[in-house]
Amino acid sequence: MSKGTPATVALTKAKSTFTLHPYEHDAGASNYGDEAAAALGVPREQIFKTLVAAVDGALAVAVVPVAGKLDLKAFAAALGGKRAAMAEAPVVERATGYVVGGISPLGQRKRLPTVVDESALDFAAVYCSAGRRGLQIELPPAELIRLTQAKTARISRTD
């Protein structure tokens, strides 16, 4: 990985402190966050997935713990919108420049409004995708929030 992913390039350019955690991705895995948590031995609450939804028709990014689900109503409200719906995978991949399962909140093709679940602030460091399946970034939550120009709000729920 000599030139890195758009996420690692963005972090390096911003002179951020981060740690990369590669792991062997199982091509048969469908829950990428759970796979990363198990492979790295990190609690599911500390690994964050990047989801893209349309809020009142405009794409936006939600960063929530893999232990939870995105609360679409809370997400829309955090962005001052009325309703949110998950975006289709091809739309997400075009907008972010990443493939599903490897979508990083960092280094996306186009900067989208971003909300990070406030539970991230409970940790000294959080993990998120580094831009490809089998690679996670560990960084302080404040740095993730700063670099994505994110808002924080309670946008995840557990069922």
Number of C-alpha atoms within 10 A of each C-alpha: 4 4 7 13 18 19 21 21 15 16 21 13 9 10 9 15 11 17 13 15 17 16 15 12 15 11 9 7 11 10 10 21 25 18 19 27 20 13 15 15 9 14 14 18 18 22 26 27 26 24 21 26 23 19 24 15 12 12 20 24 24 27 27 28 29 24 19 16 15 23 16 21 15 19 28 21 15 17 18 11 16 14 17 23 16 15 18 11 12 10 13 22 18 13 17 22 18 22 16 18 19 22 25 30 31 25 22 20 13 10 16 19 17 24 26 29 22 17 19 26 15 11 12 12 18 24 29 29 27 28 27 20 24 20 19 26 22 20 19 17 20 15 16 24 20 10 16 19 15 20 16 18 17 17 25 23 15 10 6
